[in-house]
Amino acid sequence: MRRQYRYIPTVGRYLASEGCAGMTRDKTQLARRRMAPDARRELILDSAHALFMERGWEAVTIADVLEAADISKGGFYHHFSAK
């Protein structure tokens, strides 16, 4: 099955629209970079929104959002207190 990607303009990169389950990442290609706090928050929201639309609220975990946004758990909780 071929993956489909959607462009996230706030970060200038594509995320897999199929979500995290089948996504593999080459960490050398997706190096973490510094972002403004507002841009990072928007990335998290965009990633979560895409997952919620695809799978529904109940099926998405915080771990799924972390993987899709390529952030740490601490980074997530820095911006949000809960799912």
C-alpha positions as CSV (number, residue, x, y, z in Angstrom):
1,M,0.0,0.0,0.0
2,R,1.4,3.4,-1.0
3,R,1.5,6.1,1.7
4,Q,-0.1,9.4,1.2
5,Y,1.3,12.6,2.7
6,R,-0.2,16.0,3.4
7,Y,1.7,19.2,3.6
8,I,1.8,21.1,6.9
9,P,2.6,24.7,5.9
10,T,3.4,25.9,9.5
11,V,6.5,23.6,9.5
12,G,7.2,23.2,5.8
13,R,7.1,19.5,5.7
14,Y,4.8,16.5,4.9
15,L,3.1,14.2,7.4
16,A,1.9,10.7,6.5
17,S,-1.9,10.9,6.2
18,E,-2.3,7.3,7.2
19,G,-1.1,8.2,10.7
20,C,1.6,6.7,12.8
21,A,0.8,3.0,12.7
22,G,2.6,2.2,9.4
23,M,5.0,5.1,9.4
24,T,8.7,4.5,9.5
25,R,11.1,7.4,9.8
26,D,14.6,7.9,8.9
27,K,15.9,10.1,11.7
28,T,18.7,11.4,9.5
29,Q,16.2,12.9,7.1
30,L,13.8,14.3,9.8
31,A,16.3,16.0,12.1
32,R,14.6,17.9,14.8
33,R,14.9,21.7,14.5
34,R,14.3,24.7,16.6
35,M,10.9,26.2,16.2
36,A,9.1,29.1,17.7
37,P,6.7,28.0,20.5
38,D,3.6,29.1,18.5
39,A,4.8,27.2,15.4
40,R,5.5,24.0,17.5
41,R,2.0,24.3,19.1
42,E,0.5,24.6,15.6
43,L,2.4,21.5,14.4
44,I,1.0,19.5,17.4
45,L,-2.5,20.8,16.7
46,D,-2.3,20.1,13.0
47,S,-0.9,16.6,13.6
48,A,-3.6,15.8,16.2
49,H,-6.4,17.2,14.0
50,A,-5.3,15.0,11.1
51,L,-5.3,11.9,13.3
52,F,-8.6,12.7,14.9
53,M,-10.3,13.2,11.5
54,E,-8.8,9.9,10.3
55,R,-9.4,7.7,13.4
56,G,-11.7,9.5,15.7
57,W,-11.1,11.0,19.1
58,E,-11.3,7.7,21.1
59,A,-8.8,5.8,18.8
60,V,-6.0,8.4,19.0
61,T,-3.6,8.3,21.9
62,I,-1.1,10.9,23.1
63,A,1.7,8.6,21.8
64,D,0.1,8.7,18.3
65,V,0.2,12.5,18.4
66,L,3.8,12.5,19.7
67,E,4.9,10.3,16.8
68,A,3.0,12.3,14.1
69,A,4.4,15.6,15.4
70,D,7.9,14.1,16.1
71,I,8.0,15.6,19.6
72,S,8.8,14.3,23.0
73,K,6.2,13.7,25.7
74,G,7.7,16.6,27.7
75,G,7.4,18.8,24.7
76,F,3.7,17.9,24.4
77,Y,2.9,18.6,28.0
78,H,4.8,21.9,27.8
79,H,2.2,23.1,25.4
80,F,-0.9,21.2,26.6
81,S,-2.1,19.7,29.9
82,A,-4.0,16.8,28.4
83,K,-5.3,15.3,25.1
